[in-house]
Amino acid sequence: MLSRTAAALIPVFGRLSVTGTLAPTGGPGTVLVANHTSLTDPAVVLAALHRLGVRPVVMATAGLWRVPWLGRALTGEGHIPVARGTARAPAALDAAAEALAQGRVLLMYAEGCLPARRDAAESAPGPFRSGLARLTERTGALVVPVGQAGSRRLSSGSTAKQLAGVATAPLRRPSLHVHVGAPVQLTGDVTERTAQARAAVTDAWHTAAALAAAPGAGERSRG
């Protein structure tokens, strides 16, 4: 449902283009890791992946499960709630490992937060949390970096500005771009794996931002 809904709605709000491919990798599963810059970018990424024929299991903030209709839909489709900073947080990695063992494609956001900037310009990937590194160390899964750009022109800044951005997007139809990079096999300890993943996602983001002609495309990574 999420992928189909995103694929139907995003073209109404912006001009989406996609580069790269996601070939079957076999083995212990695939983790798609995307940069996170806006509340709308998960929909942009899901719409792009839908074009590539990919319907991922999404790791998302547990707060979404508190929305009655949405929570039921997320649970029904096997998506994974992440309760950061609680005793339930490790359960998300257990569920992710199980999804990978079943051959599912997993989508996660390793930054765990949105950039602090208030304008609509692009923002490079910030520091990654360690969950991705620990998951790949445990499962041996490949990482596929996904860079997205343009979603901040759909929604960014204050609550009022975000609502106004979404409301006017069908008239403005900003350029949105998603780039799927080459698979990466992370190696080393948790720190090294985290750095490798962040570098790969940053490269994918630079490609997406350049193709979307997005302001801020030359920005360096945060942190």
C-alpha positions in Angstrom: 0.0 0.0 0.0 2.7 2.5 0.9 4.7 2.0 -2.3 1.5 2.1 -4.5 0.3 5.2 -2.7 3.6 7.0 -3.0 3.9 6.1 -6.7 0.5 7.6 -7.3 0.9 10.8 -5.3 4.5 11.9 -5.8 4.1 12.7 -9.5 1.3 15.1 -8.6 3.5 17.0 -6.3 6.8 17.0 -8.3 8.7 15.8 -11.3 10.4 12.6 -10.2 13.3 11.1 -12.1 15.3 8.0 -11.1 18.8 6.8 -12.1 20.6 3.6 -11.2 19.3 0.1 -11.0 18.7 -2.5 -8.2 19.8 -5.9 -9.5 19.1 -9.0 -7.5 22.1 -9.6 -5.3 21.3 -13.0 -3.9 23.0 -14.0 -0.6 21.9 -12.8 2.8 19.7 -9.9 1.7 20.0 -6.2 0.8 19.8 -3.1 2.9 18.8 0.1 1.1 20.2 3.1 3.0 18.8 6.6 2.0 19.7 10.1 3.1 17.0 11.8 5.2 16.4 15.5 4.6 12.6 16.0 4.8 9.4 14.5 6.2 8.4 13.8 2.6 11.5 12.0 1.3 10.4 8.5 2.4 7.5 8.9 0.0 9.8 10.1 -2.8 12.2 7.2 -2.3 9.3 4.6 -2.2 7.9 6.1 -5.4 11.3 5.8 -7.1 11.8 2.2 -5.8 8.3 1.3 -7.1 9.4 2.3 -10.6 12.3 -0.1 -10.2 10.0 -2.9 -9.1 11.1 -2.9 -5.5 8.7 -3.0 -2.5 10.9 -2.8 0.5 10.3 -3.4 4.2 10.7 0.0 5.8 12.3 0.7 9.2 10.5 3.8 10.5 9.9 5.7 13.7 7.6 3.9 16.1 5.4 7.0 16.5 3.8 6.3 13.1 2.3 3.1 14.5 0.3 5.2 17.0 -1.8 6.6 14.0 -4.6 4.0 14.1 -5.2 3.4 10.4 -1.6 3.8 9.4 -0.3 1.6 12.3 -2.6 -1.2 11.1 -1.4 -0.9 7.5 2.3 -0.8 8.5 1.9 -3.9 10.7 0.0 -5.7 8.0 2.7 -5.1 5.4 5.5 -6.2 7.7 7.2 -2.8 8.2 9.4 -2.4 11.3 8.9 0.2 14.1 12.0 1.7 15.6 11.6 2.9 19.2 14.9 4.7 19.6 16.2 5.3 23.1 14.0 2.6 24.6 14.4 -0.9 25.8 12.5 -2.0 22.7 15.0 -0.6 20.3 17.0 -3.9 19.8 13.8 -5.6 18.7 13.9 -3.5 15.5 17.3 -5.0 14.5 16.0 -8.5 15.3 13.0 -7.9 13.0 15.3 -6.4 10.3 17.6 -9.5 10.5 14.6 -11.8 10.1 13.3 -9.8 7.1 16.7 -10.1 5.4 16.9 -13.8 6.2 13.6 -14.2 4.3 15.1 -12.5 1.3 13.3 -9.2 1.7 14.8 -5.8 0.7 15.1 -3.5 3.7 14.9 0.3 3.6 16.4 2.2 6.5 17.5 5.8 7.4 20.8 5.6 9.2 20.9 9.2 10.3 18.0 8.9 12.5 17.1 12.6 12.4 16.4 15.5 10.0 18.8 18.4 9.4 18.5 21.5 11.5 18.5 24.0 8.6 15.3 25.9 8.0 15.5 26.8 4.3 14.7 24.6 1.3 18.2 24.0 0.2 19.8 20.5 0.2 21.5 19.2 3.2 24.2 16.6 3.1 24.0 13.4 5.1 24.7 13.8 8.8 26.4 11.4 11.2 25.1 7.8 10.9 23.9 5.8 13.9 25.5 2.4 14.5 22.5 0.2 13.9 23.2 -0.3 10.2 26.8 -1.4 10.9 25.7 -3.8 13.6 23.0 -5.2 11.3 25.3 -5.8 8.4 28.0 -7.3 10.7 25.3 -9.7 12.0 23.8 -10.7 8.7 26.4 -10.1 6.0 23.9 -8.2 4.0 25.0 -5.8 1.2 24.3 -2.1 1.5 22.9 -0.2 -1.5 23.2 3.5 -1.1 20.2 5.7 -2.1 20.6 9.4 -2.6 17.5 11.6 -2.9 17.3 15.3 -3.6 14.5 17.9 -4.0 12.2 16.7 -1.3 13.1 19.8 0.8 11.4 21.8 -1.8 8.3 19.9 -1.1 8.5 20.3 2.7 11.0 21.9 5.0 11.3 24.6 7.7 8.6 25.5 10.2 5.3 23.6 10.4 3.6 26.5 8.6 6.2 26.5 5.9 6.0 22.7 5.5 2.2 22.8 5.1 2.5 25.7 2.6 5.2 23.8 0.7 3.0 20.7 0.3 -0.1 22.8 -0.6 1.7 24.7 -3.4 3.8 21.8 -4.7 1.2 20.7 -7.3 1.5 24.1 -8.9 5.3 24.4 -8.5 6.1 20.7 -9.2 9.7 20.8 -8.1 12.3 18.6 -9.6 12.9 15.4 -7.5 15.6 12.9 -8.1 16.6 9.5 -6.6 19.8 7.8 -7.5 20.5 4.2 -6.6 24.2 3.5 -6.2 26.3 0.3 -6.6 26.1 -2.3 -3.8 28.7 -2.0 -1.1 30.0 -4.8 1.2 30.8 -3.2 4.5 33.9 -4.4 6.3 35.8 -3.8 9.5 34.5 -2.8 12.9 31.3 -0.9 13.6 33.1 2.5 13.3 34.6 1.6 9.9 31.4 0.1 8.6 29.5 3.2 9.6 32.0 5.5 7.8 31.9 3.4 4.7 28.1 3.4 4.5 27.9 7.2 5.1 30.5 7.8 2.4 28.5 5.7 -0.1 25.2 7.4 0.7 26.9 10.8 0.5 28.2 10.0 -3.0 24.7 8.9 -4.1 23.2 12.1 -2.6 25.7 14.3 -4.5 24.7 12.5 -7.8 21.0 13.0 -7.0 21.4 16.6 -6.0 23.3 17.5 -9.2 20.7 15.8 -11.4 17.9 17.6 -9.5 19.8 20.9 -9.9 19.1 21.4 -6.2 20.5 24.4 -4.2 23.0 23.3 -1.7 24.2 20.3 -3.8 27.9 21.2 -3.1 27.5 21.1 0.6 29.7 18.8 2.6 28.4 16.1 5.0 27.3 17.3 8.4 29.3 16.2 11.4 
